[in-house]
Amino acid sequence: MKTTLCLFVFLASFMLFSQGPSNLVAFNHHTPNTPEPFKVNTADYSAFEDRGFDFELLDAGVNTPFSEIGSGFFRNKLILVSSKKLGGLAKIDPNTKEAYKELYCLDISRNGALSTPYLFSRILNTNSSEDQLTFSPDEKTVFYTRSSKENSLEFKLYRAVLEEGSHGKWINNELLSMNANGISIENPFMNHAGTQLYFSANLPDSYGGFDLYVCDIAADGSISSPKNLGNKINTAYDDKYPALSQDDKYFYFASKGHQNMGGFDLFVSKKSKQGFKSPRNMGNTINSVYDEVAYFLAAKNKGYVSSNRPNGKGSFDIYTAVNNEVIQTIAGRVVDQETQIKLPNTLIILKDEDGAELGRTLTGEDGSYSLSVSPFESYTLNTHKDGFKDSASEFYTNRGYKTAYRKDLELLTTEPVIVKVDNEMRIVLENIHFDFNKWNVKEESFISLNKIIKVLNEHPDMKLAINAHTDNKGRDAYNMNLSNKRAASAVKYLIKNGISKSRLQSKGFGESKPLIDCKNNCSEEDLQANRRVEFVILE
């Protein structure tokens, strides 16, 4: 017999796809004084098209004429809540006109196909209605919700632990202290760090109907008092079904408020150090005028969502939601602010609004760069280049479709300094660059030589020796000749730009005076350090 953590129930003729009544109703919960659901004119969906999401919804293959709503994962199995009838003696909930809800689990194959559902646990499933549940990161603790037989629309939050060495025996079941008469606590979701528990509830401090809350979970398992997520997330209407992205940076939920097509829509809010960002409707490729709830991710761009849209099997159905990723880039050129000369080999670091690094690149020979970004996010581009001041430039990706944003960056140069080095006074600045085995000064180094010109103009009596050095690759004689030509090339530029020849000397030293004497064991960094031009003050 196949062994599984799910409880196999052999009810061949009455099993999971038995036919039921056709006049099914959705099981949304409301408190008595909740306002009417928020409605907007949905004749034109254009307001929902530019959202950065392009979902394809596929029937998950496990739906029946009864309600199926996904609830997350346990040991690589999908957990769902369903009111499907098991056998002819199944009792009907007078509030929903369906059977009392039970927890089921399904195996997920490598290609994503779902198996036939089986009852999840004889301990957690009872004669009452069970609803959403969530597991700790080590899957040894479960938080689950259950109603009373007297009121199937009022749920309480419980906790249980998995008995050590057992195959699904949940013990130490406890009713959590945050429960109270007249309060329904629903849709628990634990973050992936195991430090916070989110849920929906109609607590007295709600803005209306059900609000979303969070509790902190300490290392010893103690739970803090619920904290309302605030009016940026919660509305005067029902807000439910919290979930998080796999990196806990994005908060998903269902709401009848905000900018809404009708019924429950799915929304996402970016979590930052400053709190939640304004939620965005996830668009008309996943939302409709009906109810869309319980969106949670199985992978970066694939998850599950439940909806009572009329093209399903009946009541709520589970759909596979595949998000066709919107490709966006930020690209441009980096130039010197004064001369507009293109700056190759500039390090650009892309950071999010919390300062976390997302990517880095070096500009090409034409000063160009390109980095991948996501829609509707705030970013900072930090630049670093020898001889230039570090800079930070902010931008916001304000489009929801495939696009390339253009952002050119202008850098300010640093000032040269006059210091004593090896018993001689020098003008110290960034290195002068030449093409490989060439002696013509590269355009980007015109900016550096302009700094020398500025110093010489400020000190009309100053004379300079321009000394060029190479690395130790190649023949000694060749390197000596190359360094002489490079020093002369720098002098030529200075003379062309107004500096008297009588104030300048040039000399090449080849590989004879390495800055780092690495001999035949030189790293690329050592070689680069030894390829240099020095500006020595003679008088």
C-alpha positions as CSV (number, residue, x, y, z in Angstrom):
1,M,0.0,0.0,0.0
2,K,1.3,3.4,-0.9
3,T,2.6,5.4,2.0
4,T,1.9,9.1,2.2
5,L,1.5,11.9,4.7
6,C,-2.0,12.4,3.4
7,L,-4.7,10.2,4.9
8,F,-6.0,7.9,2.1
9,V,-9.7,7.5,2.2
10,F,-11.1,4.8,0.1
11,L,-14.6,5.8,-0.9
12,A,-14.7,4.6,-4.4
13,S,-18.2,5.4,-5.6
14,F,-18.6,8.6,-3.4
15,M,-15.1,10.0,-3.9
16,L,-14.0,13.4,-4.8
17,F,-15.9,14.1,-7.9
18,S,-19.4,13.2,-6.9
19,Q,-22.1,15.4,-8.3
20,G,-23.8,17.9,-6.2
21,P,-26.5,20.6,-6.3
22,S,-26.2,23.1,-9.1
23,N,-27.4,26.2,-7.2
24,L,-24.2,26.6,-5.2
25,V,-23.2,29.9,-3.5
26,A,-19.8,31.3,-2.7
27,F,-18.7,31.1,0.9
28,N,-17.5,34.7,1.5
29,H,-17.7,35.7,5.2
30,H,-19.0,39.1,6.3
31,T,-19.7,40.7,9.6
32,P,-23.1,42.3,10.0
33,N,-22.1,45.9,9.5
34,T,-19.7,45.5,6.5
35,P,-20.4,48.0,3.7
36,E,-21.6,46.8,0.4
37,P,-18.7,45.6,-1.8
38,F,-16.8,48.3,-3.7
39,K,-17.7,48.5,-7.4
40,V,-16.3,50.3,-10.3
41,N,-17.4,50.7,-13.9
42,T,-15.8,47.7,-15.7
43,A,-17.0,48.6,-19.2
44,D,-13.5,49.7,-19.9
45,Y,-10.7,47.5,-18.5
46,S,-7.9,49.8,-19.8
47,A,-7.1,51.0,-16.3
48,F,-6.1,47.4,-15.4
49,E,-4.0,46.6,-18.5
50,D,-0.8,48.4,-17.7
51,R,0.0,46.5,-14.4
52,G,3.1,44.6,-15.2
53,F,1.4,41.3,-15.0
54,D,0.3,39.0,-17.8
55,F,-1.2,35.9,-16.3
56,E,-2.5,32.8,-18.0
57,L,-5.0,30.9,-16.0
58,L,-5.3,27.1,-16.4
59,D,-7.7,24.8,-14.8
60,A,-5.7,23.0,-12.1
61,G,-7.5,19.7,-12.9
62,V,-8.9,19.0,-9.4
63,N,-12.1,21.1,-9.5
64,T,-15.6,19.8,-8.8
65,P,-19.0,21.5,-8.6
66,F,-18.2,22.3,-5.0
67,S,-15.7,24.9,-3.6
68,E,-12.0,24.3,-3.9
69,I,-9.6,26.9,-2.6
70,G,-5.8,26.5,-2.4
71,S,-4.0,26.9,1.0
72,G,-0.3,26.4,0.4
73,F,2.2,23.5,0.5
74,F,3.3,20.8,2.9
75,R,6.2,18.5,2.0
76,N,5.9,19.2,-1.7
77,K,2.2,18.6,-1.6
78,L,-0.6,21.1,-2.4
79,I,-3.1,21.7,0.4
80,L,-6.6,22.7,-0.5
81,V,-9.8,23.4,1.3
82,S,-13.0,21.9,-0.2
83,S,-16.6,21.4,0.6
84,K,-17.1,18.4,-1.8
85,K,-19.4,15.8,-0.5
86,L,-17.9,12.5,0.8
87,G,-20.6,9.9,0.7
88,G,-24.3,10.1,1.0
89,L,-24.2,11.1,4.7
90,A,-22.3,14.3,4.3
91,K,-23.9,17.1,6.2
92,I,-24.7,20.3,4.5
93,D,-23.7,23.7,6.0
94,P,-26.9,25.8,6.0
95,N,-24.8,29.0,5.5
96,T,-23.1,27.9,2.4
97,K,-25.5,25.2,1.1
98,E,-22.4,23.0,0.7
99,A,-20.9,20.3,2.8
100,Y,-18.7,21.4,5.7
101,K,-15.2,22.1,4.5
102,E,-12.3,19.7,4.9
103,L,-8.5,19.8,4.2
104,Y,-7.1,17.8,1.3
105,C,-3.7,17.2,-0.1
106,L,-2.4,16.5,-3.6
107,D,0.9,15.2,-5.0
108,I,2.6,17.5,-7.5
109,S,4.4,15.8,-10.4
110,R,7.6,17.1,-12.0
111,N,5.6,18.6,-14.8
112,G,3.2,20.3,-12.4
113,A,0.3,18.0,-12.7
114,L,-1.8,17.4,-9.6
115,S,-2.9,14.0,-8.3
116,T,-6.4,13.1,-7.1
117,P,-7.0,14.8,-3.7
118,Y,-7.1,12.9,-0.5
119,L,-8.1,13.9,3.0
120,F,-5.1,15.5,4.7
121,S,-5.4,14.6,8.4
122,R,-8.0,12.8,10.5
123,I,-6.8,14.9,13.5
124,L,-7.2,18.3,11.8
125,N,-10.3,17.4,9.9
126,T,-13.4,17.2,12.2
127,N,-17.2,17.4,11.9
128,S,-16.9,21.2,11.8
129,S,-15.6,23.3,8.9
130,E,-11.8,23.5,8.5
131,D,-10.4,26.3,6.4
132,Q,-7.0,27.8,5.5
133,L,-3.8,26.7,7.3
134,T,-0.1,27.5,7.2
135,F,3.1,25.7,8.2
136,S,6.4,26.8,9.9
137,P,9.5,26.7,7.7
138,D,10.6,23.3,9.2
139,E,7.0,22.1,8.7
140,K,6.8,20.9,12.3
141,T,4.2,23.4,13.4
142,V,0.8,24.2,11.8
143,F,-1.5,27.1,12.3
144,Y,-5.0,26.2,11.1
145,T,-8.6,27.6,11.3
146,R,-11.8,25.8,12.3
147,S,-15.3,26.9,12.8
148,S,-17.8,25.7,15.5
149,K,-20.8,23.6,14.5
150,E,-23.0,26.4,15.8
151,N,-21.6,29.1,13.6
152,S,-19.8,27.8,10.5
153,L,-18.9,31.4,9.4
154,E,-16.9,32.2,12.5
155,F,-13.4,30.6,12.5
156,K,-10.9,30.3,15.3
157,L,-7.1,30.0,15.0
158,Y,-5.3,26.9,16.4
159,R,-1.8,25.7,16.6
160,A,-0.5,22.1,16.6
161,V,2.9,20.4,16.3
162,L,4.0,17.3,14.4
163,E,4.8,14.4,16.7
164,E,8.5,13.5,16.3
165,G,9.0,10.6,14.0
166,S,5.3,10.4,13.0
167,H,3.9,10.4,9.5
168,G,1.4,13.2,10.0
169,K,0.2,12.9,13.7
170,W,-0.5,16.5,14.9
171,I,-0.4,16.8,18.7
172,N,-0.7,19.6,21.3
173,N,-3.6,21.2,19.5
174,E,-4.3,24.6,21.2
175,L,-6.7,27.4,20.7
176,L,-4.6,30.7,20.5
177,S,-5.3,33.5,23.0
178,M,-6.2,36.1,20.3
179,N,-9.5,34.3,19.7
180,A,-12.7,35.9,21.1
181,N,-16.4,35.5,20.8
182,G,-17.9,37.2,17.8
183,I,-14.4,37.3,16.1
184,S,-13.5,35.3,13.1
185,I,-9.8,34.7,12.4
186,E,-9.1,33.4,8.9
187,N,-6.5,32.8,6.2
188,P,-3.3,32.4,8.3
189,F,0.0,32.7,6.4
190,M,3.5,32.5,8.0
191,N,6.4,34.3,6.4
192,H,9.3,32.2,5.1
193,A,11.5,33.1,8.0
194,G,9.0,31.8,10.5
195,T,9.0,35.1,12.4
196,Q,5.6,36.5,11.5
197,L,2.0,35.2,11.1
198,Y,-0.4,37.1,8.9
199,F,-4.2,36.6,8.9
200,S,-7.5,38.3,8.3
201,A,-10.0,39.0,11.1
202,N,-12.9,41.2,11.9
203,L,-11.3,42.5,15.1
204,P,-12.7,45.7,16.8
205,D,-10.0,47.9,15.3
206,S,-10.7,46.9,11.7
207,Y,-11.4,49.7,9.2
208,G,-14.5,47.7,8.1
209,G,-15.3,44.1,7.6
210,F,-12.2,41.9,7.6
211,D,-8.8,43.5,7.9
212,L,-5.3,42.0,7.5
213,Y,-3.2,41.6,10.6
214,V,0.3,40.4,11.6
215,C,1.7,38.8,14.8
216,D,5.4,38.4,15.6
217,I,6.5,34.9,16.6
218,A,9.4,34.7,19.0
219,A,12.1,32.0,19.0
220,D,10.3,30.3,22.0
221,G,7.0,30.1,20.0
222,S,5.3,32.9,21.9
223,I,3.0,35.1,19.7
224,S,2.6,38.9,20.0
225,S,-0.8,40.7,20.0
226,P,-2.2,41.2,16.5
227,K,-1.2,44.4,14.7
228,N,-3.4,45.9,12.0
229,L,-1.5,46.4,8.8
230,G,-2.9,49.9,8.4
231,N,-5.0,51.8,6.0
232,K,-2.5,51.5,3.1
233,I,-3.4,47.8,3.0
234,N,-6.8,47.7,4.7
235,T,-10.0,49.3,3.5
236,A,-13.6,49.8,4.6
237,Y,-14.3,46.6,2.7
238,D,-13.2,43.0,3.2
239,D,-9.4,42.4,2.9
240,K,-8.3,38.8,3.1
241,Y,-6.0,35.9,2.0
242,P,-2.5,37.2,2.8
243,A,0.5,35.6,1.2
244,L,4.1,36.5,0.5
245,S,6.6,36.0,-2.4
246,Q,9.3,33.4,-1.8
247,D,11.7,36.2,-0.7
248,D,9.1,37.8,1.5
249,K,9.5,41.1,-0.4
250,Y,6.0,41.2,-1.9
251,F,2.7,41.0,-0.1
252,Y,-0.2,39.5,-1.9
253,F,-3.8,39.7,-0.7
254,A,-7.5,39.8,-1.9
255,S,-9.6,42.9,-1.3
256,K,-13.0,44.3,-2.2
257,G,-11.6,47.7,-1.8
258,H,-8.8,49.7,-3.5
259,Q,-9.0,50.1,-7.3
260,N,-11.3,47.1,-8.0
261,M,-13.1,45.4,-10.9
262,G,-15.7,43.9,-8.6
263,G,-15.9,41.3,-5.9
264,F,-12.5,40.2,-4.5
265,D,-9.5,41.3,-6.6
266,L,-5.9,40.3,-6.1
267,F,-3.4,43.0,-5.1
268,V,0.3,43.2,-4.4
269,S,2.3,45.5,-2.2
270,K,6.1,45.9,-2.1
271,K,7.5,45.5,1.4
272,S,10.3,47.8,2.3
273,K,12.1,49.0,5.4
274,Q,9.7,52.0,5.4
275,G,6.6,49.7,5.4
276,F,4.1,48.6,2.7
277,K,3.9,50.5,-0.6
278,S,0.6,51.4,-2.1
279,P,-1.0,48.2,-3.4
280,R,-1.4,47.5,-7.2
281,N,-4.3,45.7,-8.7
282,M,-2.7,42.6,-10.4
283,G,-4.6,43.3,-13.6
284,N,-7.4,41.9,-15.8
285,T,-5.5,38.8,-16.9
286,I,-6.0,37.4,-13.4
287,N,-8.9,39.5,-11.9
288,S,-12.5,39.7,-13.0
289,V,-15.8,41.1,-11.9
290,Y,-16.1,37.9,-9.8
291,D,-14.1,36.8,-6.7
292,E,-10.3,36.0,-7.1
293,V,-8.7,34.9,-3.8
294,A,-5.9,32.8,-2.3
295,Y,-3.1,33.7,-4.7
296,F,0.2,32.0,-3.6
297,L,3.4,31.1,-5.4
298,A,4.9,27.7,-6.2
299,A,7.8,29.2,-8.1
300,K,8.9,32.7,-9.1
301,N,6.3,33.1,-11.9
302,K,3.9,30.3,-11.2
303,G,1.3,29.9,-8.5
304,Y,-2.3,29.1,-7.8
305,V,-5.4,31.3,-7.5
306,S,-9.1,30.4,-6.7
307,S,-12.0,32.1,-8.4
308,N,-15.8,31.7,-8.6
309,R,-15.9,32.9,-12.2
310,P,-18.7,31.2,-14.2
311,N,-16.5,29.2,-16.6
312,G,-15.4,26.8,-13.9
313,K,-16.8,23.6,-12.6
314,G,-18.9,25.4,-9.9
315,S,-18.5,27.7,-6.9
316,F,-14.8,28.3,-6.3
317,D,-12.2,26.5,-8.5
318,I,-8.4,26.4,-8.3
319,Y,-6.5,27.7,-11.3
320,T,-2.8,27.5,-12.1
321,A,-1.6,31.1,-12.6
322,V,1.4,31.4,-14.9
323,N,2.8,35.0,-15.0
324,N,4.5,35.7,-18.3
325,E,7.3,37.9,-17.0
326,V,7.4,41.4,-18.3
327,I,11.0,42.1,-19.6
328,Q,12.3,45.6,-18.9
329,T,15.7,47.2,-19.0
330,I,17.3,50.4,-18.0
331,A,20.0,51.5,-20.5
332,G,22.0,54.6,-21.4
333,R,25.5,56.1,-21.6
334,V,27.8,57.4,-19.0
335,V,29.7,60.6,-19.9
336,D,31.8,63.3,-18.4
337,Q,29.6,66.2,-17.5
338,E,31.9,68.9,-18.8
339,T,33.2,67.5,-22.0
340,Q,30.4,64.9,-22.8
341,I,33.2,62.4,-23.5
342,K,32.0,58.8,-23.1
343,L,33.3,56.9,-20.1
344,P,34.1,53.2,-20.5
345,N,34.7,50.8,-17.6
346,T,32.5,52.7,-15.2
347,L,31.1,50.5,-12.6
348,I,27.3,50.8,-12.3
349,I,25.5,49.1,-9.3
350,L,21.7,48.7,-9.4
351,K,20.1,48.9,-5.9
352,D,16.5,48.6,-4.7
353,E,14.8,51.2,-2.5
354,D,16.2,49.5,0.6
355,G,19.7,49.7,-0.7
356,A,20.1,46.0,-1.5
357,E,22.3,45.3,-4.6
358,L,20.4,43.7,-7.5
359,G,23.0,43.8,-10.2
360,R,26.2,45.4,-11.5
361,T,27.9,46.0,-14.8
362,L,30.8,47.9,-16.4
363,T,30.1,50.3,-19.2
364,G,31.4,49.4,-22.7
365,E,33.9,51.2,-24.8
366,D,31.2,53.6,-25.9
367,G,30.1,54.3,-22.3
368,S,26.9,52.3,-22.7
369,Y,25.3,50.1,-20.0
370,S,22.1,48.0,-19.7
371,L,20.5,46.3,-16.6
372,S,17.4,44.3,-16.1
373,V,14.6,45.9,-14.0
374,S,11.0,45.1,-13.0
375,P,7.8,47.2,-13.5
376,F,6.7,49.7,-10.9
377,E,9.8,49.7,-8.7
378,S,12.0,52.4,-7.3
379,Y,15.7,51.9,-8.1
380,T,19.1,53.7,-7.6
381,L,22.0,53.6,-10.0
382,N,25.3,54.0,-8.2
383,T,28.4,54.9,-10.3
384,H,32.1,54.4,-9.4
385,K,35.0,55.3,-11.7
386,D,38.6,56.3,-10.8
387,G,39.0,60.0,-11.3
388,F,35.3,60.8,-10.9
389,K,33.0,61.5,-8.0
390,D,30.7,58.6,-7.0
391,S,27.1,59.4,-7.9
392,A,23.6,58.0,-7.2
393,S,20.7,58.5,-9.6
394,E,17.2,57.4,-8.7
395,F,14.5,56.3,-11.1
396,Y,11.1,54.6,-11.1
397,T,9.9,52.0,-13.7
398,N,6.5,53.4,-14.4
399,R,5.3,51.1,-17.2
400,G,3.8,47.7,-17.0
401,Y,4.7,46.4,-20.5
402,K,7.9,45.3,-22.2
403,T,10.1,48.3,-22.5
404,A,13.6,49.8,-22.3
405,Y,14.0,52.9,-20.2
406,R,16.7,55.4,-21.2
407,K,18.8,57.1,-18.6
408,D,22.1,58.8,-19.4
409,L,24.4,59.6,-16.5
410,E,26.8,62.5,-16.2
411,L,29.8,62.3,-13.9
412,L,31.8,65.0,-12.2
413,T,35.6,64.7,-12.1
414,T,37.6,64.7,-8.9
415,E,40.4,67.3,-8.4
416,P,44.1,66.3,-8.8
417,V,46.3,66.5,-5.7
418,I,49.9,67.5,-5.3
419,V,51.6,65.1,-2.9
420,K,55.1,63.8,-2.1
421,V,55.7,60.3,-3.4
422,D,59.1,58.5,-3.1
423,N,60.9,61.8,-2.2
424,E,59.5,63.7,-5.2
425,M,56.5,65.9,-5.6
426,R,53.9,64.7,-8.1
427,I,50.5,65.6,-9.5
428,V,48.5,62.5,-8.6
429,L,45.4,61.5,-10.5
430,E,43.8,58.5,-12.1
431,N,45.8,56.6,-14.7
432,I,46.1,57.6,-18.3
433,H,44.7,54.9,-20.7
434,F,46.0,53.7,-24.0
435,D,44.8,51.0,-26.4
436,F,46.6,47.7,-26.1
437,N,50.1,48.0,-27.7
438,K,49.2,51.5,-28.9
439,W,50.6,54.9,-27.8
440,N,47.7,57.2,-28.7
441,V,46.0,58.6,-25.6
442,K,42.4,57.2,-25.4
443,E,39.7,59.8,-25.5
444,E,38.5,59.2,-21.9
445,S,42.0,60.2,-20.7
446,F,41.7,63.6,-22.3
447,I,39.7,64.4,-19.2
448,S,42.6,63.4,-17.0
449,L,45.1,65.4,-19.0
450,N,42.8,68.4,-18.8
451,K,43.3,68.3,-15.1
452,I,47.1,68.5,-15.6
453,I,46.5,71.5,-17.9
454,K,44.4,73.2,-15.2
455,V,47.2,72.7,-12.6
456,L,49.9,74.0,-14.9
457,N,47.8,77.0,-15.8
458,E,47.3,77.7,-12.1
459,H,51.1,77.4,-11.5
460,P,52.7,79.1,-14.5
461,D,56.2,78.4,-13.3
462,M,55.7,74.7,-12.8
463,K,57.6,72.2,-14.9
464,L,56.7,68.6,-15.3
465,A,58.3,65.3,-16.2
466,I,55.8,62.9,-17.8
467,N,57.1,59.3,-17.1
468,A,55.5,56.3,-18.7
469,H,55.8,52.7,-17.5
470,T,54.7,49.4,-18.9
471,D,54.1,45.9,-17.5
472,N,56.6,43.1,-18.0
473,K,54.8,41.4,-20.8
474,G,56.7,41.3,-24.1
475,R,60.4,42.1,-24.9
476,D,62.3,44.7,-22.8
477,A,63.3,46.8,-25.9
478,Y,59.7,46.8,-27.2
479,N,58.3,48.0,-23.9
480,M,60.9,50.7,-23.6
481,N,60.0,52.0,-27.0
482,L,56.3,51.8,-26.3
483,S,56.6,53.7,-23.0
484,N,58.7,56.5,-24.7
485,K,56.0,56.9,-27.3
486,R,53.2,57.0,-24.7
487,A,55.0,59.7,-22.6
488,A,55.6,61.7,-25.8
489,S,51.9,61.3,-26.8
490,A,50.8,62.8,-23.4
491,V,53.2,65.7,-23.9
492,K,51.9,66.3,-27.4
493,Y,48.3,66.6,-26.0
494,L,49.4,69.1,-23.4
495,I,51.3,71.2,-26.0
496,K,48.3,71.1,-28.3
497,N,46.2,72.6,-25.5
498,G,48.4,75.5,-24.7
499,I,51.2,74.3,-22.5
500,S,54.7,75.4,-23.5
501,K,57.0,72.7,-24.7
502,S,59.8,74.2,-22.5
503,R,57.8,73.3,-19.4
504,L,57.6,69.6,-20.2
505,Q,59.8,66.5,-20.4
506,S,58.9,63.0,-21.4
507,K,60.6,59.7,-20.7
508,G,59.7,56.1,-21.0
509,F,60.9,53.5,-18.4
510,G,59.4,50.4,-20.0
511,E,59.2,47.7,-17.4
512,S,62.3,48.7,-15.5
513,K,60.5,50.4,-12.5
514,P,57.5,48.2,-11.7
515,L,55.2,49.5,-9.0
516,I,54.7,45.9,-8.0
517,D,57.7,43.7,-8.5
518,C,55.8,40.5,-9.3
519,K,58.3,39.1,-11.9
520,N,56.7,36.1,-13.6
521,N,53.8,35.7,-11.2
522,C,51.8,38.9,-11.9
523,S,48.1,39.0,-11.5
524,E,46.0,41.1,-13.9
525,E,45.7,43.7,-11.1
526,D,49.5,43.8,-10.8
527,L,49.9,44.3,-14.5
528,Q,47.4,47.1,-14.5
529,A,49.1,48.8,-11.6
530,N,52.4,48.7,-13.4
531,R,51.0,50.2,-16.6
532,R,51.0,53.9,-15.5
533,V,51.9,57.5,-16.3
534,E,53.4,59.6,-13.5
535,F,53.5,63.4,-13.5
536,V,56.6,64.5,-11.5
537,I,57.1,68.2,-10.6
538,L,60.6,69.3,-11.5
539,E,60.4,72.9,-10.2
